Amino acid sequence: MAVLVVSPAAYSKGRKKKAEPTATETQTPTATPTPEVHVWNFDQDKVGEVPTGWSAIEGDWQVIADPSAPSKPNVFGLPAGRMLKSLTSALAYYPIAIETDPTEYSDFTLEAQFQSVGGRFDCSGGLIFRYVDAKNFYLLSAGCPSDYFALSRMTDGTLVGLKQSVVPTDKGVWYRLKVTAQGGHFMCYDDDKMIFDFDDAKIAKGKIGVWAQDDSQAEFDDIKLTVLGSGDSGAAPAAASSP
């Protein structure tokens, strides 16, 4: 019996090799710019004086020792007083203090811890932003006894209400006020809860500060400014009064 054995055909010498995979160029991720952040906690400033880097435009603003401060031992605020000034101003007296660096900011987040420890006529306080001068700026404020949370604009010395909500506010309780400004859009927060947003483009840029009304003993701590864009004035960045 004959057995036929068939061998597999040999590969041709001219057969093409499998193409080598083409190496893909590794893309370098675009670096995310580090936000410019300024923080003031006033703990290295002298009690009874205006802290370094701030100016009292109206009112007796000063560093105050307060054992309840979120970052101990100091806060920036107003002592008792100003009753006569409040009455002679028909209860429309607004003490304000402004950060002194000339840089004007357009897009940013501004936040701070706030409380009012007293006040016979009022116990309000707030954050000033896009400050041009004492008669033109934006204001995010909260206070009692009317339990309000409001965004306002000071225009030519007249305070204009833009948006307001009822938010319980008590004396002797710390609250976190925060506003994010991007162009003409503002998002406003109380204790990190967004209360409302609003559009207004009357003031494009300016400095920051703090505000109170009448005889309110407003206090502020851990003021934090996070710049979402570069400052517009070309001035050197502000140095925080405390690390």
Phi and psi in degrees as a GROMACS rama.xvg file:
@    title "Ramachandran Plot"
@    xaxis  label "Phi"
@    yaxis  label "Psi"
@TYPE xy
-96.8366  132.734  ALA-2
-106.593  125.046  VAL-3
-95.7564  118.224  LEU-4
-105.062  125.109  VAL-5
-109.793  120.122  VAL-6
-86.6958  146.47  SER-7
-63.8195  144.972  PRO-8
-62.8574  139.757  ALA-9
-73.2773  146.537  ALA-10
-66.681  140.774  TYR-11
-69.2057  139.835  SER-12
-64.2831  -20.6379  LYS-13
-91.9836  7.65467  GLY-14
-65.5563  136.119  ARG-15
-76.3975  140.21  LYS-16
-76.9053  156.474  LYS-17
-62.3165  136.464  LYS-18
-64.5394  136.426  ALA-19
-71.3463  138.714  GLU-20
-62.8994  140.943  PRO-21
-79.9471  129.018  THR-22
-66.607  134.047  ALA-23
-92.3868  130.09  THR-24
-67.3928  128.93  GLU-25
-73.3776  124.18  THR-26
-82.8423  133.148  GLN-27
-85.4908  121.366  THR-28
-63.5916  144.879  PRO-29
-71.0991  129.017  THR-30
-66.1825  134.996  ALA-31
-85.6641  124.553  THR-32
-62.9709  140.164  PRO-33
-74.9343  126.81  THR-34
-61.5017  145.772  PRO-35
-84.869  118.924  GLU-36
-124.796  135.097  VAL-37
-124.77  135.985  HIS-38
-132.958  137.034  VAL-39
-125.519  120.853  TRP-40
-118.793  -5.83531  ASN-41
66.2596  12.3061  PHE-42
-78.2503  -15.8949  ASP-43
-101.659  3.59764  GLN-44
-94.1165  158.2  ASP-45
-81.7777  128.712  LYS-46
-60.9194  137.185  VAL-47
91.6527  -3.90342  GLY-48
-121.074  162.308  GLU-49
-72.0522  131.193  VAL-50
-67.7724  158.177  PRO-51
-57.7438  132.502  THR-52
88.5647  4.96691  GLY-53
-129.276  155.757  TRP-54
-135.709  130.429  SER-55
-82.8409  105.938  ALA-56
-77.0791  -39.2123  ILE-57
-149.384  131.464  GLU-58
100.766  166.674  GLY-59
-95.7512  56.1575  ASP-60
-63.3755  141.152  TRP-61
-164.282  164.973  GLN-62
-76.235  132.452  VAL-63
-125.654  134.065  ILE-64
-78.683  124.548  ALA-65
-140.547  113.932  ASP-66
-64.5485  -14.4491  PRO-67
-90.2338  0.71637  SER-68
-56.6668  136.407  ALA-69
-56.1709  -38.58  PRO-70
-119.474  106.32  SER-71
-74.4448  151.487  LYS-72
-108.409  -5.43026  PRO-73
-113.837  158.122  ASN-74
-133.271  172.632  VAL-75
-116.748  122.183  PHE-76
-170.436  -156.816  GLY-77
-122.689  131.615  LEU-78
-77.6883  -179.05  PRO-79
-66.0226  153.326  ALA-80
133.142  -165.513  GLY-81
70.7375  18.1831  ARG-82
-65.3711  -46.5764  MET-83
-63.2564  -43.1329  LEU-84
-62.1467  -37.7083  LYS-85
-64.4205  -42.5886  SER-86
-69.0415  -42.6704  LEU-87
-71.3254  -16.5254  THR-88
-97.6499  12.7519  SER-89
56.7472  40.2154  ALA-90
56.1573  38.89  LEU-91
-135.631  46.2816  ALA-92
-99.9528  128.752  TYR-93
-125.424  93.4363  TYR-94
-68.1201  134.168  PRO-95
-138.92  150.578  ILE-96
-133.365  142.116  ALA-97
-125.66  142.051  ILE-98
-68.9622  135.328  GLU-99
-84.9649  -17.0882  THR-100
-58.8677  136.022  ASP-101
-73.7984  -6.5589  PRO-102
-60.199  133.114  THR-103
-105.808  134.305  GLU-104
-113.039  143.602  TYR-105
-110.687  -53.3846  SER-106
-114.023  123.319  ASP-107
-170.851  169.825  PHE-108
-118.056  127.444  THR-109
-119.322  128.769  LEU-110
-145.287  159.378  GLU-111
-165.859  156.329  ALA-112
-83.7322  135.805  GLN-113
-136.944  140.912  PHE-114
-150.204  158.574  GLN-115
-120.252  125.345  SER-116
-92.8416  -4.75044  VAL-117
178.446  178.603  GLY-118
145.401  121.903  GLY-119
-75.4594  -38.1882  ARG-120
-94.8211  -30.3487  PHE-121
-157.491  156.552  ASP-122
-140.157  48.2331  CYS-123
-101.044  161.961  SER-124
-161.819  163.821  GLY-125
-169.049  174.968  GLY-126
-105.921  128.512  LEU-127
-93.8894  137.812  ILE-128
-144.759  159.821  PHE-129
50.5728  46.4195  ARG-130
-73.9495  121.061  TYR-131
-96.2837  -49.8974  VAL-132
-159.442  -176.734  ASP-133
-64.7635  -11.0029  ALA-134
-110.511  1.47868  LYS-135
-147.09  109.847  ASN-136
-172.643  169.761  PHE-137
-100.016  156.975  TYR-138
-144.248  128.56  LEU-139
-108.9  118.744  LEU-140
-134.797  160.899  SER-141
-147.171  155.107  ALA-142
177.168  176.53  GLY-143
-128.263  164.023  CYS-144
-85.3447  0.539276  PRO-145
-90.2236  2.74851  SER-146
51.0606  58.8474  ASP-147
-117.241  157.554  TYR-148
-137.604  118.653  PHE-149
-142.709  147.891  ALA-150
-108.321  127.591  LEU-151
-134.283  166.306  SER-152
-132.307  125.026  ARG-153
-85.7087  117.911  MET-154
-125.201  116.024  THR-155
51.5493  38.9112  ASP-156
85.2376  0.141073  GLY-157
-109.525  126.214  THR-158
-82.8236  117.589  LEU-159
-109.36  121.805  VAL-160
-75.5239  129.836  GLY-161
-103.194  -40.8833  LEU-162
-157.42  140.128  LYS-163
-148.436  143.32  GLN-164
-134.287  158.022  SER-165
-86.2211  117.193  VAL-166
-134.671  120.349  VAL-167
-56.1344  127.65  PRO-168
-136.742  124.986  THR-169
-119.654  155.241  ASP-170
-66.95  146.905  LYS-171
72.9926  16.7191  GLY-172
-121.641  132.346  VAL-173
-82.5038  133.687  TRP-174
-126.961  153.287  TYR-175
-104.61  117.535  ARG-176
-98.1199  138.717  LEU-177
-150.06  138.584  LYS-178
-135.455  135.214  VAL-179
-110.433  122.763  THR-180
-113.566  122.867  ALA-181
-135.661  108.59  GLN-182
60.3352  -127.035  GLY-183
-96.3267  16.9857  GLY-184
-114.782  129.422  HIS-185
-121.548  130.675  PHE-186
-112.94  126.341  MET-187
-118.115  131.479  CYS-188
-125.816  146.328  TYR-189
-123.996  120.093  ASP-190
51.434  43.9554  ASP-191
66.8996  8.20314  ASP-192
-100.71  123.351  LYS-193
-70.0906  122.894  MET-194
-90.6802  -41.3995  ILE-195
-165.616  165.708  PHE-196
-127.025  160.997  ASP-197
-157.228  149.109  PHE-198
-111.292  130.057  ASP-199
-161.825  133.023  ASP-200
-126.179  29.8013  ALA-201
-70.9937  -34.8679  LYS-202
-122.128  120.943  ILE-203
-85.1837  -32.3461  ALA-204
-159.954  164.581  LYS-205
169.441  -173.013  GLY-206
-92.093  -176.36  LYS-207
-120.176  162.602  ILE-208
-171.596  -170.645  GLY-209
-127.756  159.09  VAL-210
-143.589  152.128  TRP-211
-146.62  173.23  ALA-212
-128.93  134.553  GLN-213
53.4283  -124.823  ASP-214
-99.4402  18.6438  ASP-215
-58.8007  132.887  SER-216
-91.5044  66.0013  GLN-217
-72.3626  141.238  ALA-218
-131.896  145.49  GLU-219
-132.561  146.114  PHE-220
-146.517  156.893  ASP-221
50.2906  50.4224  ASP-222
-70.0853  127.94  ILE-223
-131.894  126.565  LYS-224
-115.921  118.491  LEU-225
-111.354  112.9  THR-226
-83.0032  122.666  VAL-227
-87.0048  -17.1841  LEU-228
-140.654  169.282  GLY-229
-70.8758  152.899  SER-230
-60.5018  150.137  GLY-231
-94.5974  -13.3847  ASP-232
-89.1285  -15.2637  SER-233
83.1421  4.4171  GLY-234
-77.7582  162.212  ALA-235
-66.3811  149.365  ALA-236
-60.9106  148.831  PRO-237
-72.8034  142.887  ALA-238
-97.0215  135.484  ALA-239
-69.1997  147.442  ALA-240
-74.1879  -20.0172  SER-241
-142.004  148.007  SER-242
